[in-house]
Every structure is written in C-alpha cells, then in structure tokens.
Amino acid sequence: MLLSARKVETAKPGRYVDGRGLMLLVKASGSRSWVLRYQIDGRRRDMGLGAWPEVTLAIARERALDARRQIAQHRDPLTEKTKIKMLLFRDAAAALIEAKRSGWRNAKHAAQWVSTLERYAYPAFGGTDVRAIATESVLAVLWPIWNEKPETASRVRQRIESVLDYAAAIGARAGENPARWRGHLDRLLPQPAKIKPVAHHPALDWRQMPALMAELESRDGLGARALAFAILTASRSGEVRGATWSEIDIKARVWTLPPARMKAGKAHRVPLSDAALAQLDEPLAPNDLVFPSGSGRQRPMSDMTLAAVLKRLGRHDVTVHGFRSSFRDWAGETTHFSREVIEAALAHRLRDKAEAAYARGDLFEKRRALMTAWATFITPQNF
C-alpha cells in the first residue's frame, strides 16, 4: 500500500515501503529519512534520498524515479551521485554575483550582495557544500536578525535562496530550496511587514508647499537651489545631485536622464518649467555637474547638503524624498491629469503588466503641462 503524506508525518519508528524500492525510515528519535533500495549488476544498493520534511513524499518519489531512469540506462545512481563535484556556498555565491554583475545598474549592488552574505551567511555555511545546506541552516542565520532587522533579514534570505537556486541550476544540488519563502519559511517565520511596518518618507502636506518654496527662495546657496530644482521636477535627490550639463537642454527645456542613473533602469525625460530653469547657472562643460559640491565641478554634493537646507528652514519633520509624495497628493487631489501622466512624471513603472505593454510613449507633452501647473502652484510669485 502506497504511503500518504499524513502517514509519513505520523508514522511511528520503523521501516515503511512506498513501492518499487522507496522506503521511509523512522528512527526512535522521530527523525525521518528516505531510502531507495535497488539492484544493479547483481548487487543490492541503498541510496539516501534526503530527510523529511525538507524532502516531502512527492519529492522522494521524484528522486526515486530519476534514479530508476539511470538504472534503466545501466548507470548506478550512487556512482552518478558521487560524480557531482562539491560546491561550497561561498563559491556558488561568487559565481552567481559574477554572472549577474553585468546586468546590475552599478557596482554598489554587487557590493551589497557580498557585504550581506559575508556578514550573515558565510560565517554559518560559507564553507559548506550547497547540498548539505538545509532549512535548519538557513533558520540559524535568519532567526537572530529576523525581528531586529526585518528588512535586512529579508534580503539575506532572498540572496541565500538565489545562490541555492543557482547551484541547483548548474546541477550542484537537488531538491527543494530551503530558503524558499512561499509555502516553506513563511510557515516558520513571521511576515516581515508585520514585525515592523514599512516606514514611508515623511512628506509635507501639499497645501504648505507654496509657503515652503517662498522660504526656500529666500535662501542663498547651491544646496537651496538644488533642493528647489528637485521639488519643481519631482525628482529623486540622487538624480538631481548627479545631473550633468550634458543632460540639460535649456533651449528645448528638457532634462534627459540616461538609464544608468534611473531607478527603473530606463531613460527618462523631465520637462523643465520656467521656475525649474531659474534654479540653473549658465551651462559649463558637458561633464561638469549642475549642482557640484564645493570641492570641485566633478564631485557631487552630499545628500546631507539638501537635508541641511531643510533643517535651516526648521523643517525637521520632512525629507527630501517626501516632496515627491507631496507632488503626488497635490496632482491626484487637485488636478484632472490622469494617473498614468502623474506616475510617468514620477518615473514610476506601471504595476499592471498588460497596461505597461500598451504604454509605449512617455506622455511628455502632458507631463510638461502637469509640471508647469505644479510650478505655478508652489511658486505663484514667479508667474
């Protein structure tokens, strides 16, 4: 009689046959493992197929079927198994990072992978064969940081999962991924979002934006103008601080950001209102930064420079990034511009894949009208 998932879970110590040589061994300790008994060239062999619950009944049957296929080809599964070269987790991670490096937007992404794995995963099983890494191994890494650093822990889990998926793809390990979240670790760990709510960037109420811009325009300095430019274009701080004169076309009144500088990895055109253009100096060399630090035209100002401007204005309760939310709220509540136009102005990807497939243009002229309306609202004295 074939085994059932329930029988596997509740069986008492002993040996239970599933059929065609597949057996479940239950020890007195309660641990359960799978064994395939077969015969080849007149010799009887027993091959371990893994331990329950990492290896479920369905997985055990699948592995047994693969072994029988090898036997049918006169290949000994145990011999084939030992031919697989040992691959250490650390080496698998290095190979994956190198394979993915050219597809990442910048070197910082690779550095973050290396940093998190070196700090959390490598001390636990960096020198371990990927075949020997089980759920217990992964949990030993995640438990100490899951409640304290949920965002970091979630990234560590995702990266461990990716490394083990890579190892499986090249044939260095088999079976379920012990770092898989859905249907596996989500049964053992609390949801990260329930541990610590996602912290949104503090934003200023859109009704207070004209007063803030009036205060900002009374301030001298490149930092104040960079912040004003960021607000007027609804752009991210890094996009503004990294802007070069080669990206700015004053005559066409457009700022074109290349894919490498965009979060979505896609080129983005920003229409420039009169108020935005008023924040710019006379153009310099193409490679010079529009808003450089005080130490040179090629060195971008720090993000802290913009934050310091807000502090000098007494705005300790808002962030630079939060002004994008102020713009979004204003546009959604007071204008008739469509959601697609507003999201395009923020360089957001459309979440609906079907909708995104038909959105071929960038709605530039409609966005120009939107940004002009935004500038008119927050700097009425300039219009």
C-alpha positions as CSV (number, residue, x, y, z in Angstrom):
1,M,0.0,0.0,0.0
2,L,1.4,3.4,-1.0
3,L,2.3,5.9,1.7
4,S,0.3,9.1,2.2
5,A,1.6,12.5,3.4
6,R,-0.3,12.0,6.6
7,K,1.2,8.6,7.2
8,V,4.7,10.0,6.6
9,E,4.1,12.6,9.2
10,T,2.6,10.4,11.9
11,A,4.4,7.0,11.3
12,K,6.0,5.5,14.4
13,P,9.6,4.2,14.4
14,G,10.1,1.6,11.8
15,R,10.5,1.0,8.0
16,Y,7.7,1.8,5.7
17,V,7.6,0.8,2.0
18,D,6.1,3.1,-0.6
19,G,6.7,0.8,-3.5
20,R,9.4,0.0,-6.1
21,G,12.2,0.1,-3.5
22,L,11.3,3.5,-2.0
23,M,11.2,3.4,1.8
24,L,10.7,5.7,4.7
25,L,12.9,5.1,7.7
26,V,11.6,6.5,11.1
27,K,14.1,6.4,13.9
28,A,13.3,6.3,17.6
29,S,14.2,10.0,17.9
30,G,11.4,10.7,15.4
31,S,13.6,11.7,12.5
32,R,12.5,10.5,9.1
33,S,14.5,9.9,6.0
34,W,14.1,8.3,2.6
35,V,16.0,5.4,1.1
36,L,15.8,3.8,-2.3
37,R,16.7,0.1,-2.4
38,Y,17.6,-1.2,-5.8
39,Q,19.7,-3.8,-7.5
40,I,22.2,-3.3,-10.3
41,D,24.8,-5.7,-11.8
42,G,23.6,-8.3,-9.2
43,R,24.4,-6.0,-6.2
44,R,21.9,-4.6,-3.8
45,R,22.3,-0.9,-3.0
46,D,20.7,1.5,-0.6
47,M,20.8,5.2,-1.6
48,G,19.6,8.0,0.7
49,L,17.3,10.5,-0.9
50,G,17.1,13.1,1.9
51,A,15.3,13.8,5.2
52,W,11.7,14.7,5.8
53,P,10.2,17.3,6.0
54,E,12.7,19.1,3.6
55,V,12.2,16.1,1.2
56,T,8.5,15.5,1.0
57,L,6.8,12.3,-0.2
58,A,6.3,13.9,-3.7
59,I,10.0,14.9,-3.9
60,A,11.2,11.5,-2.7
61,R,9.1,9.8,-5.4
62,E,10.5,12.2,-8.0
63,R,14.1,11.4,-6.9
64,A,13.4,7.7,-6.9
65,L,12.0,8.0,-10.4
66,D,15.2,9.8,-11.6
67,A,17.3,7.0,-10.0
68,R,15.3,4.3,-11.7
69,R,15.8,6.0,-15.1
70,Q,19.5,5.9,-14.5
71,I,19.3,2.2,-13.6
72,A,17.4,1.5,-16.8
73,Q,20.4,3.0,-18.7
74,H,22.7,0.7,-16.7
75,R,24.1,3.6,-14.7
76,D,24.4,3.2,-10.9
77,P,22.7,6.2,-9.2
78,L,25.1,6.1,-6.3
79,T,28.1,6.3,-8.6
80,E,26.5,9.2,-10.5
81,K,25.8,11.0,-7.3
82,T,29.4,10.9,-6.2
83,K,30.5,12.3,-9.6
84,I,28.9,15.7,-8.7
85,K,31.7,18.0,-7.7
86,M,31.3,19.6,-4.3
87,L,30.4,23.3,-4.5
88,L,30.9,25.5,-1.5
89,F,28.2,28.1,-0.8
90,R,30.8,30.8,-0.8
91,D,32.0,29.8,-4.3
92,A,28.5,29.4,-5.6
93,A,27.7,32.9,-4.4
94,A,30.8,34.4,-6.0
95,A,29.9,32.7,-9.3
96,L,26.3,34.0,-9.2
97,I,27.4,37.5,-8.4
98,E,29.9,37.5,-11.3
99,A,27.2,36.1,-13.7
100,K,24.8,38.8,-12.7
101,R,27.2,41.7,-12.4
102,S,26.8,43.0,-16.0
103,G,23.1,43.2,-15.6
104,W,23.2,45.3,-12.4
105,R,23.0,49.1,-12.8
106,N,26.0,49.8,-10.7
107,A,28.8,48.2,-8.7
108,K,27.1,49.1,-5.5
109,H,24.5,46.4,-6.0
110,A,27.2,43.7,-6.2
111,A,29.0,45.1,-3.1
112,Q,25.7,44.9,-1.2
113,W,25.3,41.3,-2.1
114,V,28.9,40.5,-1.0
115,S,28.5,42.5,2.2
116,T,25.3,40.9,3.5
117,L,26.5,37.4,2.6
118,E,29.9,37.9,4.3
119,R,28.3,39.2,7.4
120,Y,25.4,36.8,7.9
121,A,25.6,33.7,5.7
122,Y,29.3,32.9,5.2
123,P,30.1,32.5,9.0
124,A,27.3,29.9,9.2
125,F,27.8,27.9,6.0
126,G,30.1,29.7,3.6
127,G,32.4,26.7,3.6
128,T,29.6,24.2,3.4
129,D,28.7,22.1,0.3
130,V,25.5,23.5,-1.1
131,R,24.0,20.0,-1.0
132,A,24.3,20.0,2.8
133,I,22.5,23.3,3.5
134,A,19.1,22.6,5.0
135,T,16.2,24.6,6.4
136,E,17.8,24.4,9.9
137,S,21.0,26.0,8.4
138,V,19.0,28.9,6.9
139,L,17.0,29.5,10.0
140,A,20.1,29.6,12.1
141,V,21.2,32.6,10.1
142,L,17.8,34.3,9.9
143,W,16.4,33.9,13.5
144,P,18.9,36.2,15.2
145,I,18.1,39.2,12.9
146,W,14.5,38.5,11.7
147,N,12.8,40.6,14.4
148,E,15.6,43.1,15.0
149,K,16.4,43.8,11.3
150,P,13.5,42.5,9.3
151,E,14.4,44.4,6.1
152,T,18.0,43.2,6.2
153,A,16.9,39.6,7.1
154,S,14.5,39.5,4.2
155,R,17.3,40.5,1.8
156,V,19.7,37.9,3.3
157,R,17.0,35.2,2.8
158,Q,16.4,36.3,-0.8
159,R,20.1,36.2,-1.6
160,I,20.6,32.8,0.0
161,E,17.7,31.5,-2.0
162,S,19.2,32.9,-5.2
163,V,22.5,31.3,-4.6
164,L,21.0,27.9,-3.9
165,D,18.7,28.2,-7.0
166,Y,21.9,28.9,-9.0
167,A,23.6,25.8,-7.5
168,A,20.5,23.7,-8.5
169,A,20.5,25.2,-12.0
170,I,24.1,24.0,-12.6
171,G,23.4,20.6,-11.1
172,A,25.3,21.1,-7.9
173,R,22.3,20.4,-5.7
174,A,18.8,19.0,-6.0
175,G,15.5,19.1,-4.2
176,E,13.5,22.0,-2.7
177,N,15.3,25.3,-1.8
178,P,15.5,25.5,2.0
179,A,15.5,29.3,1.8
180,R,12.2,29.4,-0.2
181,W,9.6,31.8,1.4
182,R,6.2,30.9,-0.1
183,G,4.9,27.6,1.3
184,H,8.0,27.0,3.3
185,L,9.7,29.6,5.5
186,D,6.5,31.6,5.6
187,R,5.2,28.8,7.8
188,L,8.1,29.1,10.2
189,L,8.8,32.9,10.4
190,P,6.5,35.9,10.9
191,Q,5.8,38.2,7.9
192,P,8.5,41.0,7.9
193,A,5.8,43.6,7.3
194,K,4.0,42.6,10.5
195,I,7.2,42.9,12.5
196,K,8.0,46.4,11.6
197,P,5.6,48.5,9.4
198,V,7.2,50.0,6.3
199,A,8.4,53.5,7.1
200,H,7.3,56.0,4.5
201,H,9.3,59.1,3.9
202,P,7.8,62.0,5.9
203,A,6.1,64.3,3.5
204,L,4.8,67.9,3.8
205,D,1.1,68.5,3.2
206,W,0.8,69.8,-0.4
207,R,-1.1,72.9,0.9
208,Q,2.0,74.0,2.7
209,M,4.2,73.7,-0.3
210,P,3.9,77.4,-1.5
211,A,5.0,78.7,1.9
212,L,8.0,76.3,2.0
213,M,9.1,77.3,-1.5
214,A,8.8,81.0,-0.6
215,E,11.1,80.3,2.4
216,L,13.5,78.3,0.2
217,E,13.8,81.0,-2.5
218,S,14.9,83.5,0.2
219,R,17.9,81.3,0.9
220,D,21.2,81.6,-0.9
221,G,23.5,78.8,-1.9
222,L,23.7,75.9,-4.4
223,G,22.1,73.5,-1.9
224,A,18.9,75.5,-1.7
225,R,18.7,75.7,-5.5
226,A,19.3,72.0,-5.9
227,L,16.5,71.3,-3.4
228,A,14.2,73.7,-5.2
229,F,15.1,72.0,-8.6
230,A,14.3,68.6,-7.1
231,I,10.9,69.8,-5.8
232,L,10.0,71.5,-9.1
233,T,10.9,68.4,-11.1
234,A,9.5,65.9,-8.6
235,S,12.8,64.1,-8.9
236,R,14.9,62.0,-6.5
237,S,17.8,63.5,-4.6
238,G,20.4,61.3,-6.3
239,E,19.1,62.2,-9.8
240,V,19.4,65.9,-9.1
241,R,22.8,65.7,-7.4
242,G,24.2,63.6,-10.2
243,A,22.9,65.8,-13.1
244,T,25.5,66.9,-15.6
245,W,25.2,69.7,-18.2
246,S,25.2,67.2,-21.0
247,E,21.8,66.0,-19.7
248,I,20.3,69.5,-19.8
249,D,18.9,71.1,-23.0
250,I,18.0,74.6,-22.0
251,K,16.7,75.6,-25.4
252,A,14.4,72.6,-25.6
253,R,13.6,73.0,-21.9
254,V,14.2,69.3,-21.1
255,W,16.4,67.3,-18.8
256,T,17.2,63.8,-20.1
257,L,18.5,61.2,-17.6
258,P,20.2,58.1,-19.0
259,P,19.1,54.6,-18.0
260,A,22.1,54.1,-15.7
261,R,21.0,56.9,-13.5
262,M,17.4,55.9,-13.1
263,K,15.9,53.5,-10.5
264,A,13.9,51.7,-13.1
265,G,16.9,51.4,-15.5
266,K,15.0,53.3,-18.3
267,A,15.9,56.7,-19.8
268,H,13.6,59.5,-18.5
269,R,12.9,62.9,-19.9
270,V,11.9,65.7,-17.5
271,P,10.1,68.8,-18.8
272,L,11.6,72.0,-17.3
273,S,9.3,74.8,-16.2
274,D,10.4,78.4,-16.0
275,A,10.8,78.1,-12.3
276,A,13.0,75.0,-12.7
277,L,15.2,76.6,-15.3
278,A,15.6,79.6,-12.9
279,Q,17.5,77.4,-10.5
280,L,20.3,76.7,-13.0
281,D,23.5,78.6,-13.6
282,E,25.0,79.2,-17.0
283,P,25.9,75.9,-18.7
284,L,29.5,74.7,-18.2
285,A,31.5,71.8,-19.7
286,P,29.2,68.8,-20.6
287,N,30.7,66.5,-18.0
288,D,30.5,69.1,-15.2
289,L,27.9,68.6,-12.6
290,V,25.0,71.0,-12.4
291,F,24.9,71.0,-8.6
292,P,28.5,70.1,-7.6
293,S,30.0,70.1,-4.1
294,G,32.2,72.9,-3.0
295,S,35.3,70.9,-3.7
296,G,35.1,70.6,-7.5
297,R,32.8,70.5,-10.5
298,Q,33.2,66.8,-10.8
299,R,32.2,65.9,-7.2
300,P,28.5,65.7,-6.4
301,M,27.2,67.4,-3.3
302,S,26.2,65.1,-0.4
303,D,22.6,64.2,0.2
304,M,23.1,65.7,3.6
305,T,23.5,69.1,2.0
306,L,19.9,69.1,0.9
307,A,18.8,67.7,4.3
308,A,20.8,70.5,6.0
309,V,18.8,73.1,3.9
310,L,15.6,71.7,5.3
311,K,16.9,71.8,8.9
312,R,17.9,75.5,8.4
313,L,14.3,76.1,7.4
314,G,13.2,74.5,10.6
315,R,11.7,71.6,8.7
316,H,12.9,68.7,10.8
317,D,9.8,66.6,10.2
318,V,10.1,66.1,6.4
319,T,12.6,64.6,4.0
320,V,13.8,65.5,0.5
321,H,12.2,62.3,-0.9
322,G,8.9,63.1,0.8
323,F,8.3,66.0,-1.6
324,R,7.6,63.5,-4.3
325,S,4.7,62.3,-2.2
326,S,3.6,66.0,-1.7
327,F,3.5,66.3,-5.5
328,R,1.7,63.0,-5.9
329,D,-1.0,64.0,-3.4
330,W,-1.4,67.5,-5.0
331,A,-1.7,66.1,-8.5
332,G,-4.2,63.4,-7.5
333,E,-6.4,65.6,-5.4
334,T,-6.5,68.9,-7.2
335,T,-5.9,68.3,-10.9
336,H,-7.5,66.4,-13.8
337,F,-4.4,64.8,-15.0
338,S,-4.7,61.0,-15.3
339,R,-2.9,58.6,-13.0
340,E,-0.7,57.5,-15.9
341,V,0.6,61.0,-16.5
342,I,1.3,61.5,-12.8
343,E,3.1,58.2,-12.4
344,A,5.1,58.9,-15.6
345,A,6.2,62.3,-14.1
346,L,7.5,60.4,-11.0
347,A,9.2,57.9,-13.3
348,H,7.2,55.0,-11.8
349,R,6.7,51.8,-13.6
350,L,3.2,50.7,-14.2
351,R,2.4,47.8,-11.9
352,D,-0.1,46.3,-14.4
353,K,2.0,44.4,-16.9
354,A,-0.8,44.5,-19.5
355,E,-1.2,48.2,-19.1
356,A,2.5,48.8,-19.3
357,A,2.7,46.8,-22.5
358,Y,0.5,49.3,-24.3
359,A,2.1,52.4,-22.7
360,R,4.7,52.9,-25.4
361,G,5.1,56.7,-25.1
362,D,6.3,58.8,-22.2
363,L,3.3,61.3,-22.3
364,F,5.9,64.1,-22.4
365,E,3.7,67.0,-23.6
366,K,1.0,66.1,-21.0
367,R,3.7,65.9,-18.3
368,R,5.0,69.3,-19.4
369,A,1.6,70.8,-18.7
370,L,1.5,69.0,-15.4
371,M,4.9,70.3,-14.3
372,T,4.0,73.8,-15.3
373,A,0.8,73.6,-13.2
374,W,2.9,72.3,-10.3
375,A,5.4,75.2,-10.6
376,T,2.6,77.7,-10.8
377,F,1.0,76.3,-7.6
378,I,4.1,76.2,-5.5
379,T,5.8,79.4,-6.8
380,P,2.9,81.7,-7.7
381,Q,5.0,84.8,-7.4
382,N,7.0,83.7,-10.4
383,F,4.0,83.5,-12.7
